[in-house]
Amino acid sequence: EEGPSDLRWIIDPIDGTTNFLSGLDQFCISVALEVKGRSDLGVIWRPASSESFSAIRGQGLHHQGSLCRQASLMPLKHALIGTGFPYRSADLAGPFFACAQDVLYRCRGIRRFGSAALDLAYVAAGFLQGFWESDLKPYDVAAALLFLDESGCITSTEQGLPYSPYRDRILVCGFPDVQAELQPLIGKHYHTDQRPL
């Protein structure tokens, strides 16, 4: 996270490590190239299914080599939402479970797969339509944040501010209409400080 270069490779060799160690096949490899602090190239590979997601800024998101559709209009009540438990963050356990209960009955369902990089790629590709999680690391999200941009999804903090994995604790994202409904729900439950710069 330090140094003078305008180019930074961000690599997660196994995202979903607990799944991998337990013999579950929901894990991936995530690679991104940041240019002046913004991801401009990203690849996520899911070895178990030989499934790939890739993007170059301005050229759209590709899944298995085919261009993905842009995020469509959809209300939260029709959306499938992904999340992750705050296992690194005991201070957020109470807000998480209260929030999950609130969100559960306002959407089509909630899924927790155990690989944030894949979850975010699934939102960008349209398999999920929204997502929130706390205390993600740059290597969890670097490639997928580009995917979300390229597919027309919206990302923010729980307070609706621009999200940075170097600074912020909560990521909320999704199709535009879904994110617009989801963000205030998340913001109602979480009141976090930014990470120190």
C-alpha positions in Angstrom: 0.0 0.0 0.0 3.0 2.3 -0.1 5.5 3.5 -2.7 5.7 6.1 -5.5 4.6 4.0 -8.5 1.5 4.9 -10.5 1.0 1.2 -11.3 0.2 -1.4 -8.6 -0.7 -5.1 -9.1 -3.1 -6.4 -6.5 -3.3 -10.2 -6.3 -5.3 -12.5 -4.1 -4.0 -16.0 -4.8 -7.0 -17.6 -2.9 -10.0 -15.6 -2.1 -12.3 -17.9 -0.1 -9.4 -19.5 1.8 -11.7 -21.1 4.5 -13.8 -22.7 1.7 -10.6 -23.9 0.0 -9.2 -25.4 3.2 -12.5 -27.1 3.9 -12.8 -28.7 0.5 -15.5 -26.4 -0.7 -15.1 -25.2 -4.3 -16.3 -21.6 -3.8 -12.9 -19.9 -4.1 -11.1 -17.9 -6.8 -7.9 -16.1 -7.8 -8.2 -12.4 -8.2 -5.8 -10.1 -10.1 -6.1 -6.4 -10.7 -3.9 -3.6 -12.0 -4.4 -0.2 -10.4 -3.4 2.8 -12.4 -3.0 5.9 -10.2 -5.2 4.3 -7.5 -8.0 3.1 -9.7 -8.4 -0.5 -11.0 -8.2 -0.4 -14.8 -7.7 -4.2 -15.5 -9.1 -7.1 -13.6 -9.4 -10.9 -13.9 -11.1 -13.4 -11.5 -10.7 -17.1 -12.2 -12.8 -19.8 -10.4 -10.7 -23.0 -10.8 -13.5 -25.4 -9.8 -15.6 -24.4 -12.8 -12.9 -23.0 -15.1 -15.0 -19.8 -14.9 -13.5 -16.4 -15.8 -14.5 -12.8 -15.3 -12.4 -10.1 -16.9 -12.5 -6.4 -17.7 -10.4 -3.6 -19.1 -11.7 -0.1 -18.2 -14.0 1.2 -20.9 -14.5 -2.2 -22.6 -17.2 -3.8 -20.4 -17.2 -6.9 -18.2 -16.7 -10.3 -19.8 -17.9 -13.6 -18.4 -16.4 -16.7 -20.1 -15.3 -14.4 -22.9 -18.8 -13.0 -23.6 -19.7 -9.4 -22.9 -22.1 -9.1 -19.9 -25.3 -7.0 -20.0 -25.5 -3.7 -18.2 -27.3 -3.7 -14.8 -31.1 -3.5 -15.3 -33.8 -1.7 -13.5 -35.1 -3.8 -10.6 -36.6 -3.0 -7.2 -35.0 -4.5 -4.0 -37.9 -6.8 -3.4 -37.0 -8.8 -6.6 -33.2 -8.8 -5.9 -31.0 -11.6 -4.6 -28.5 -10.1 -2.1 -25.0 -11.3 -1.2 -23.2 -10.6 2.0 -20.4 -11.9 4.3 -20.3 -12.4 8.0 -18.1 -9.9 10.0 -15.7 -12.6 11.3 -12.8 -10.2 11.4 -14.9 -7.5 13.2 -16.6 -8.5 16.5 -17.7 -4.9 16.9 -19.9 -5.2 13.8 -21.6 -8.5 14.7 -24.7 -6.9 16.3 -25.3 -4.4 13.5 -24.8 -7.1 10.9 -27.4 -9.5 12.3 -29.9 -6.7 12.8 -29.3 -5.5 9.3 -29.5 -9.0 7.8 -32.9 -9.4 9.4 -34.1 -6.1 8.1 -32.8 -6.8 4.5 -34.1 -10.4 4.4 -37.7 -9.5 4.4 -37.3 -6.7 1.8 -35.6 -8.7 -0.9 -35.9 -12.1 -2.7 -33.3 -13.7 -0.5 -29.8 -13.4 1.0 -26.8 -15.6 0.1 -23.4 -16.0 1.8 -20.9 -17.9 -0.3 -17.6 -17.1 1.4 -15.6 -15.4 -1.4 -16.2 -11.7 -1.6 -14.3 -11.4 -4.9 -16.7 -13.9 -6.5 -19.8 -12.4 -4.8 -18.9 -9.0 -6.3 -18.3 -10.6 -9.7 -21.7 -12.2 -9.4 -23.3 -8.8 -8.8 -21.5 -7.3 -11.8 -22.6 -10.2 -14.0 -26.2 -10.1 -12.7 -26.4 -13.4 -10.8 -26.8 -11.4 -7.6 -28.2 -7.9 -7.7 -26.8 -6.4 -4.5 -24.2 -6.9 -1.8 -22.8 -5.5 1.4 -19.9 -6.5 3.7 -17.6 -5.1 6.2 -13.8 -4.7 6.5 -12.9 -6.0 3.0 -9.3 -5.7 2.0 -8.1 -4.2 -1.3 -7.1 -7.6 -2.6 -10.7 -8.8 -2.0 -12.3 -6.2 -4.1 -9.7 -4.6 -6.5 -10.7 -6.6 -9.7 -14.4 -6.7 -8.8 -14.8 -2.9 -8.3 -13.8 -2.5 -11.9 -16.3 -5.1 -12.9 -19.1 -3.2 -11.0 -18.1 0.0 -12.8 -18.1 -1.6 -16.2 -21.5 -3.2 -15.7 -23.3 -0.1 -14.5 -23.6 -1.1 -10.9 -23.3 1.5 -8.1 -20.8 1.2 -5.1 -20.8 3.3 -2.0 -20.2 3.2 1.8 -23.1 2.6 4.1 -23.6 6.4 4.3 -23.8 6.7 0.5 -20.3 8.2 0.1 -17.7 7.0 -2.5 -16.2 3.7 -1.4 -12.4 3.1 -1.0 -11.1 -0.3 0.2 -8.1 1.6 1.7 -10.3 3.9 3.8 -13.8 2.6 4.4 -15.2 -0.3 6.5 -18.5 -1.0 4.7 -19.1 -1.6 1.0 -22.7 -1.5 -0.4 -23.2 -2.2 -4.1 -25.7 -3.3 -6.6 -27.9 -2.6 -9.6 -28.7 1.1 -9.4 -32.3 0.8 -8.1 -31.3 -2.0 -5.7 -28.4 -0.1 -4.3 -30.5 3.0 -3.9 -32.8 1.1 -1.6 -30.2 -1.1 0.0 -27.8 1.6 1.0 -30.1 3.5 3.4 -31.1 0.1 5.1 -27.4 -0.7 5.7 -26.7 2.9 6.8 -29.5 2.7 9.4 -27.7 -0.2 11.2 -24.0 0.6 10.8 -22.2 3.7 12.2 -18.5 3.1 11.5 -15.4 5.2 11.3 -13.2 5.2 8.3 -10.0 3.2 8.5 -6.9 5.4 9.2 -5.2 6.5 6.0 
